[in-house]
């Protein structure tokens, strides 16, 4: 049988071997990474060694922190809403809404334009062209991409395009008609188009 002294000597040699390997790894990290990264790695390594942190045993469930999102209201819940008058009876409504659990952002922020209590589009106030007397409005339908003409007195919407052709930028309102300048941005190219609409 080996004596206790022999076992202790072998343990010392083994620990010196480990230290020499750690020293070599440390020098390698020092020369190949930034000093901040090295300090962070060294701290994590030392904390793990002295705290006795070990990976979870095979077959044991991994402990996970509780999901904070479970305490949130259900998706679609409006948690805040503000309203701003644009012109006449048009207003912009901004909402903060709880998103779906799988969404990367917990709370979504959306803008809508209303005429009285009627929602016109999911857009901001500067994206809607309003006639000088407030009886007409031009905007893009967010879901279909179509350009839309809204007649306020009748509450009627008319599609001016079959697909997305751009956002309305300017409008020249004349007696009985309006000339709308639509701007389409593709990459670094901006194209404009003029549409004449009877009022």
C-alpha positions as protocol buffer text, in pm:
chain_id: "A"
residue {
  index: 1
  type: UNK
  ca { x: 0 y: 0 z: 0 }
}
residue {
  index: 2
  type: UNK
  ca { x: 112 y: 353 z: -67 }
}
residue {
  index: 3
  type: UNK
  ca { x: 176 y: 578 z: 230 }
}
residue {
  index: 4
  type: UNK
  ca { x: -23 y: 892 z: 297 }
}
residue {
  index: 5
  type: UNK
  ca { x: 293 y: 1095 z: 230 }
}
residue {
  index: 6
  type: UNK
  ca { x: 322 y: 952 z: -123 }
}
residue {
  index: 7
  type: UNK
  ca { x: -43 y: 1032 z: -194 }
}
residue {
  index: 8
  type: UNK
  ca { x: 1 y: 1389 z: -70 }
}
residue {
  index: 9
  type: UNK
  ca { x: 315 y: 1436 z: -286 }
}
residue {
  index: 10
  type: UNK
  ca { x: 127 y: 1315 z: -593 }
}
residue {
  index: 11
  type: UNK
  ca { x: -160 y: 1550 z: -511 }
}
residue {
  index: 12
  type: UNK
  ca { x: 82 y: 1844 z: -488 }
}
residue {
  index: 13
  type: UNK
  ca { x: 243 y: 1749 z: -822 }
}
residue {
  index: 14
  type: UNK
  ca { x: -103 y: 1722 z: -984 }
}
residue {
  index: 15
  type: UNK
  ca { x: -208 y: 2064 z: -851 }
}
residue {
  index: 16
  type: UNK
  ca { x: 120 y: 2216 z: -978 }
}
residue {
  index: 17
  type: UNK
  ca { x: 55 y: 2058 z: -1318 }
}
residue {
  index: 18
  type: UNK
  ca { x: -296 y: 2210 z: -1320 }
}
residue {
  index: 19
  type: UNK
  ca { x: -159 y: 2551 z: -1224 }
}
residue {
  index: 20
  type: UNK
  ca { x: 106 y: 2536 z: -1495 }
}
residue {
  index: 21
  type: UNK
  ca { x: -163 y: 2452 z: -1754 }
}
residue {
  index: 22
  type: UNK
  ca { x: -382 y: 2735 z: -1623 }
}
residue {
  index: 23
  type: UNK
  ca { x: -83 y: 2974 z: -1642 }
}
residue {
  index: 24
  type: UNK
  ca { x: -22 y: 2877 z: -2005 }
}
residue {
  index: 25
  type: UNK
  ca { x: -389 y: 2928 z: -2089 }
}
residue {
  index: 26
  type: UNK
  ca { x: -384 y: 3262 z: -1912 }
}
residue {
  index: 27
  type: UNK
  ca { x: -86 y: 3382 z: -2117 }
}
residue {
  index: 28
  type: UNK
  ca { x: -252 y: 3260 z: -2434 }
}
residue {
  index: 29
  type: UNK
  ca { x: -570 y: 3452 z: -2350 }
}
residue {
  index: 30
  type: UNK
  ca { x: -366 y: 3760 z: -2261 }
}
residue {
  index: 31
  type: UNK
  ca { x: -193 y: 3767 z: -2599 }
}
residue {
  index: 32
  type: UNK
  ca { x: -495 y: 3682 z: -2812 }
}
residue {
  index: 33
  type: UNK
  ca { x: -774 y: 3886 z: -2655 }
}
residue {
  index: 34
  type: UNK
  ca { x: -830 y: 4232 z: -2517 }
}
residue {
  index: 35
  type: UNK
  ca { x: -745 y: 4293 z: -2155 }
}
residue {
  index: 36
  type: UNK
  ca { x: -1109 y: 4350 z: -2058 }
}
residue {
  index: 37
  type: UNK
  ca { x: -1216 y: 4018 z: -2207 }
}
residue {
  index: 38
  type: UNK
  ca { x: -933 y: 3841 z: -2028 }
}
residue {
  index: 39
  type: UNK
  ca { x: -1021 y: 3995 z: -1692 }
}
residue {
  index: 40
  type: UNK
  ca { x: -1387 y: 3897 z: -1737 }
}
residue {
  index: 41
  type: UNK
  ca { x: -1299 y: 3536 z: -1830 }
}
residue {
  index: 42
  type: UNK
  ca { x: -1050 y: 3509 z: -1544 }
}
residue {
  index: 43
  type: UNK
  ca { x: -1306 y: 3636 z: -1292 }
}
residue {
  index: 44
  type: UNK
  ca { x: -1571 y: 3393 z: -1412 }
}
residue {
  index: 45
  type: UNK
  ca { x: -1319 y: 3107 z: -1401 }
}
residue {
  index: 46
  type: UNK
  ca { x: -1203 y: 3190 z: -1048 }
}
residue {
  index: 47
  type: UNK
  ca { x: -1555 y: 3239 z: -918 }
}
residue {
  index: 48
  type: UNK
  ca { x: -1661 y: 2907 z: -1064 }
}
residue {
  index: 49
  type: UNK
  ca { x: -1358 y: 2732 z: -912 }
}
residue {
  index: 50
  type: UNK
  ca { x: -1391 y: 2875 z: -560 }
}
residue {
  index: 51
  type: UNK
  ca { x: -1769 y: 2858 z: -549 }
}
residue {
  index: 52
  type: UNK
  ca { x: -1761 y: 2493 z: -650 }
}
residue {
  index: 53
  type: UNK
  ca { x: -1999 y: 2555 z: -942 }
}
residue {
  index: 54
  type: UNK
  ca { x: -2052 y: 2236 z: -1139 }
}
residue {
  index: 55
  type: UNK
  ca { x: -2278 y: 2153 z: -1432 }
}
residue {
  index: 56
  type: UNK
  ca { x: -2611 y: 1996 z: -1348 }
}
residue {
  index: 57
  type: UNK
  ca { x: -2606 y: 1621 z: -1321 }
}
residue {
  index: 58
  type: UNK
  ca { x: -2731 y: 1422 z: -1617 }
}
residue {
  index: 59
  type: UNK
  ca { x: -3100 y: 1350 z: -1588 }
}
residue {
  index: 60
  type: UNK
  ca { x: -3172 y: 1634 z: -1345 }
}
residue {
  index: 61
  type: UNK
  ca { x: -3397 y: 1916 z: -1468 }
}
residue {
  index: 62
  type: UNK
  ca { x: -3227 y: 2249 z: -1531 }
}
residue {
  index: 63
  type: UNK
  ca { x: -3354 y: 2528 z: -1308 }
}
residue {
  index: 64
  type: UNK
  ca { x: -3485 y: 2825 z: -1503 }
}
residue {
  index: 65
  type: UNK
  ca { x: -3574 y: 3169 z: -1369 }
}
residue {
  index: 66
  type: UNK
  ca { x: -3946 y: 3247 z: -1377 }
}
residue {
  index: 67
  type: UNK
  ca { x: -4064 y: 3436 z: -1684 }
}
residue {
  index: 68
  type: UNK
  ca { x: -4150 y: 3793 z: -1596 }
}
residue {
  index: 69
  type: UNK
  ca { x: -4375 y: 3805 z: -1904 }
}
residue {
  index: 70
  type: UNK
  ca { x: -4617 y: 3563 z: -1735 }
}
residue {
  index: 71
  type: UNK
  ca { x: -4720 y: 3850 z: -1506 }
}
residue {
  index: 72
  type: UNK
  ca { x: -4813 y: 4075 z: -1800 }
}
residue {
  index: 73
  type: UNK
  ca { x: -5175 y: 4134 z: -1906 }
}
residue {
  index: 74
  type: UNK
  ca { x: -5300 y: 3926 z: -2201 }
}
residue {
  index: 75
  type: UNK
  ca { x: -5185 y: 4019 z: -2555 }
}
residue {
  index: 76
  type: UNK
  ca { x: -5382 y: 4304 z: -2710 }
}
residue {
  index: 77
  type: UNK
  ca { x: -5431 y: 4485 z: -2379 }
}
residue {
  index: 78
  type: UNK
  ca { x: -5395 y: 4863 z: -2418 }
}
residue {
  index: 79
  type: UNK
  ca { x: -5179 y: 4991 z: -2133 }
}
residue {
  index: 80
  type: UNK
  ca { x: -5167 y: 5358 z: -2238 }
}
residue {
  index: 81
  type: UNK
  ca { x: -5334 y: 5584 z: -2493 }
}
residue {
  index: 82
  type: UNK
  ca { x: -5288 y: 5947 z: -2590 }
}
residue {
  index: 83
  type: UNK
  ca { x: -5476 y: 6158 z: -2843 }
}
residue {
  index: 84
  type: UNK
  ca { x: -5367 y: 6462 z: -3045 }
}
residue {
  index: 85
  type: UNK
  ca { x: -5587 y: 6680 z: -3267 }
}
residue {
  index: 86
  type: UNK
  ca { x: -5456 y: 6715 z: -3623 }
}
residue {
  index: 87
  type: UNK
  ca { x: -5708 y: 6942 z: -3801 }
}
residue {
  index: 88
  type: UNK
  ca { x: -6085 y: 6979 z: -3795 }
}
residue {
  index: 89
  type: UNK
  ca { x: -6224 y: 6652 z: -3652 }
}
residue {
  index: 90
  type: UNK
  ca { x: -5921 y: 6442 z: -3741 }
}
residue {
  index: 91
  type: UNK
  ca { x: -5702 y: 6316 z: -3457 }
}
residue {
  index: 92
  type: UNK
  ca { x: -5397 y: 6096 z: -3407 }
}
residue {
  index: 93
  type: UNK
  ca { x: -5421 y: 5829 z: -3137 }
}
residue {
  index: 94
  type: UNK
  ca { x: -5104 y: 5668 z: -3000 }
}
residue {
  index: 95
  type: UNK
  ca { x: -5133 y: 5341 z: -2812 }
}
residue {
  index: 96
  type: UNK
  ca { x: -4900 y: 5113 z: -2618 }
}
residue {
  index: 97
  type: UNK
  ca { x: -5026 y: 4755 z: -2649 }
}
residue {
  index: 98
  type: UNK
  ca { x: -4911 y: 4423 z: -2500 }
}
residue {
  index: 99
  type: UNK
  ca { x: -4770 y: 4214 z: -2787 }
}
residue {
  index: 100
  type: UNK
  ca { x: -4801 y: 3839 z: -2835 }
}
residue {
  index: 101
  type: UNK
  ca { x: -4576 y: 3629 z: -2610 }
}
residue {
  index: 102
  type: UNK
  ca { x: -4360 y: 3521 z: -2907 }
}
residue {
  index: 103
  type: UNK
  ca { x: -4294 y: 3879 z: -3022 }
}
residue {
  index: 104
  type: UNK
  ca { x: -3942 y: 4014 z: -2965 }
}
residue {
  index: 105
  type: UNK
  ca { x: -4084 y: 4330 z: -2806 }
}
residue {
  index: 106
  type: UNK
  ca { x: -4310 y: 4298 z: -2502 }
}
residue {
  index: 107
  type: UNK
  ca { x: -4495 y: 4625 z: -2563 }
}
residue {
  index: 108
  type: UNK
  ca { x: -4577 y: 4761 z: -2908 }
}
residue {
  index: 109
  type: UNK
  ca { x: -4630 y: 5131 z: -2987 }
}
residue {
  index: 110
  type: UNK
  ca { x: -4878 y: 5214 z: -3263 }
}
residue {
  index: 111
  type: UNK
  ca { x: -5031 y: 5527 z: -3417 }
}
residue {
  index: 112
  type: UNK
  ca { x: -5377 y: 5558 z: -3573 }
}
residue {
  index: 113
  type: UNK
  ca { x: -5566 y: 5840 z: -3743 }
}
residue {
  index: 114
  type: UNK
  ca { x: -5936 y: 5884 z: -3666 }
}
residue {
  index: 115
  type: UNK
  ca { x: -6210 y: 6099 z: -3810 }
}
residue {
  index: 116
  type: UNK
  ca { x: -6439 y: 6158 z: -3513 }
}
residue {
  index: 117
  type: UNK
  ca { x: -6475 y: 5802 z: -3375 }
}
residue {
  index: 118
  type: UNK
  ca { x: -6401 y: 5629 z: -3705 }
}
residue {
  index: 119
  type: UNK
  ca { x: -6056 y: 5474 z: -3749 }
}
residue {
  index: 120
  type: UNK
  ca { x: -5912 y: 5562 z: -4090 }
}
residue {
  index: 121
  type: UNK
  ca { x: -5569 y: 5400 z: -4088 }
}
residue {
  index: 122
  type: UNK
  ca { x: -5284 y: 5270 z: -3878 }
}
residue {
  index: 123
  type: UNK
  ca { x: -5056 y: 5562 z: -3956 }
}
residue {
  index: 124
  type: UNK
  ca { x: -4936 y: 5890 z: -3812 }
}
residue {
  index: 125
  type: UNK
  ca { x: -5091 y: 6231 z: -3868 }
}
residue {
  index: 126
  type: UNK
  ca { x: -4825 y: 6352 z: -4115 }
}
residue {
  index: 127
  type: UNK
  ca { x: -4901 y: 6055 z: -4344 }
}
residue {
  index: 128
  type: UNK
  ca { x: -5257 y: 6176 z: -4413 }
}
residue {
  index: 129
  type: UNK
  ca { x: -5339 y: 6457 z: -4658 }
}
residue {
  index: 130
  type: UNK
  ca { x: -5645 y: 6655 z: -4549 }
}
residue {
  index: 131
  type: UNK
  ca { x: -5832 y: 6897 z: -4774 }
}
residue {
  index: 132
  type: UNK
  ca { x: -5846 y: 7267 z: -4674 }
}
residue {
  index: 133
  type: UNK
  ca { x: -6209 y: 7232 z: -4558 }
}
residue {
  index: 134
  type: UNK
  ca { x: -6156 y: 6891 z: -4391 }
}
residue {
  index: 135
  type: UNK
  ca { x: -6414 y: 6711 z: -4609 }
}
residue {
  index: 136
  type: UNK
  ca { x: -6161 y: 6484 z: -4783 }
}
residue {
  index: 137
  type: UNK
  ca { x: -5853 y: 6286 z: -4678 }
}
residue {
  index: 138
  type: UNK
  ca { x: -5596 y: 6077 z: -4864 }
}
residue {
  index: 139
  type: UNK
  ca { x: -5396 y: 5801 z: -4693 }
}
residue {
  index: 140
  type: UNK
  ca { x: -5253 y: 5451 z: -4736 }
}
residue {
  index: 141
  type: UNK
  ca { x: -5436 y: 5149 z: -4596 }
}
residue {
  index: 142
  type: UNK
  ca { x: -5174 y: 4975 z: -4379 }
}
residue {
  index: 143
  type: UNK
  ca { x: -5306 y: 4622 z: -4433 }
}
residue {
  index: 144
  type: UNK
  ca { x: -5361 y: 4631 z: -4813 }
}
residue {
  index: 145
  type: UNK
  ca { x: -5114 y: 4905 z: -4911 }
}
residue {
  index: 146
  type: UNK
  ca { x: -5379 y: 5070 z: -5131 }
}
residue {
  index: 147
  type: UNK
  ca { x: -5409 y: 5446 z: -5163 }
}
residue {
  index: 148
  type: UNK
  ca { x: -5748 y: 5551 z: -5022 }
}
residue {
  index: 149
  type: UNK
  ca { x: -5971 y: 5857 z: -5069 }
}
residue {
  index: 150
  type: UNK
  ca { x: -6198 y: 5928 z: -4771 }
}
residue {
  index: 151
  type: UNK
  ca { x: -6509 y: 6147 z: -4804 }
}
residue {
  index: 152
  type: UNK
  ca { x: -6585 y: 6271 z: -4455 }
}
residue {
  index: 153
  type: UNK
  ca { x: -6945 y: 6388 z: -4510 }
}
residue {
  index: 154
  type: UNK
  ca { x: -7059 y: 6052 z: -4647 }
}
residue {
  index: 155
  type: UNK
  ca { x: -6811 y: 5843 z: -4447 }
}
residue {
  index: 156
  type: UNK
  ca { x: -6715 y: 5663 z: -4769 }
}
residue {
  index: 157
  type: UNK
  ca { x: -6373 y: 5526 z: -4863 }
}
residue {
  index: 158
  type: UNK
  ca { x: -6263 y: 5466 z: -5222 }
}
residue {
  index: 159
  type: UNK
  ca { x: -5949 y: 5277 z: -5323 }
}
residue {
  index: 160
  type: UNK
  ca { x: -5737 y: 5478 z: -5570 }
}
residue {
  index: 161
  type: UNK
  ca { x: -5492 y: 5197 z: -5645 }
}
residue {
  index: 162
  type: UNK
  ca { x: -5495 y: 4817 z: -5661 }
}
residue {
  index: 163
  type: UNK
  ca { x: -5168 y: 4782 z: -5468 }
}
residue {
  index: 164
  type: UNK
  ca { x: -4907 y: 4989 z: -5285 }
}
residue {
  index: 165
  type: UNK
  ca { x: -4779 y: 5264 z: -5514 }
}
residue {
  index: 166
  type: UNK
  ca { x: -4623 y: 5488 z: -5253 }
}
residue {
  index: 167
  type: UNK
  ca { x: -4712 y: 5732 z: -4976 }
}
residue {
  index: 168
  type: UNK
  ca { x: -4896 y: 6057 z: -5050 }
}
residue {
  index: 169
  type: UNK
  ca { x: -4663 y: 6354 z: -5004 }
}
residue {
  index: 170
  type: UNK
  ca { x: -4846 y: 6657 z: -5148 }
}
residue {
  index: 171
  type: UNK
  ca { x: -5191 y: 6745 z: -5273 }
}
residue {
  index: 172
  type: UNK
  ca { x: -5322 y: 7037 z: -5477 }
}
residue {
  index: 173
  type: UNK
  ca { x: -5689 y: 7080 z: -5394 }
}
residue {
  index: 174
  type: UNK
  ca { x: -5889 y: 7250 z: -5667 }
}
residue {
  index: 175
  type: UNK
  ca { x: -6259 y: 7295 z: -5738 }
}
residue {
  index: 176
  type: UNK
  ca { x: -6401 y: 6951 z: -5805 }
}
residue {
  index: 177
  type: UNK
  ca { x: -6070 y: 6764 z: -5809 }
}
residue {
  index: 178
  type: UNK
  ca { x: -5743 y: 6703 z: -5632 }
}
residue {
  index: 179
  type: UNK
  ca { x: -5395 y: 6638 z: -5772 }
}
residue {
  index: 180
  type: UNK
  ca { x: -5208 y: 6398 z: -5545 }
}
residue {
  index: 181
  type: UNK
  ca { x: -4831 y: 6355 z: -5564 }
}
residue {
  index: 182
  type: UNK
  ca { x: -4737 y: 6006 z: -5449 }
}
residue {
  index: 183
  type: UNK
  ca { x: -4379 y: 5920 z: -5358 }
}
residue {
  index: 184
  type: UNK
  ca { x: -4235 y: 5568 z: -5379 }
}
residue {
  index: 185
  type: UNK
  ca { x: -3901 y: 5491 z: -5214 }
}
residue {
  index: 186
  type: UNK
  ca { x: -3709 y: 5181 z: -5325 }
}
residue {
  index: 187
  type: UNK
  ca { x: -3361 y: 5161 z: -5178 }
}
residue {
  index: 188
  type: UNK
  ca { x: -3197 y: 5491 z: -5270 }
}
residue {
  index: 189
  type: UNK
  ca { x: -3435 y: 5562 z: -5561 }
}
residue {
  index: 190
  type: UNK
  ca { x: -3733 y: 5794 z: -5514 }
}
residue {
  index: 191
  type: UNK
  ca { x: -4002 y: 5806 z: -5783 }
}
residue {
  index: 192
  type: UNK
  ca { x: -4303 y: 6038 z: -5786 }
}
residue {
  index: 193
  type: UNK
  ca { x: -4641 y: 6001 z: -5952 }
}
residue {
  index: 194
  type: UNK
  ca { x: -4934 y: 6242 z: -5987 }
}
residue {
  index: 195
  type: UNK
  ca { x: -5292 y: 6117 z: -5958 }
}
residue {
  index: 196
  type: UNK
  ca { x: -5599 y: 6326 z: -6046 }
}
residue {
  index: 197
  type: UNK
  ca { x: -5906 y: 6242 z: -5837 }
}
residue {
  index: 198
  type: UNK
  ca { x: -6254 y: 6385 z: -5879 }
}
residue {
  index: 199
  type: UNK
  ca { x: -6406 y: 6510 z: -5554 }
}
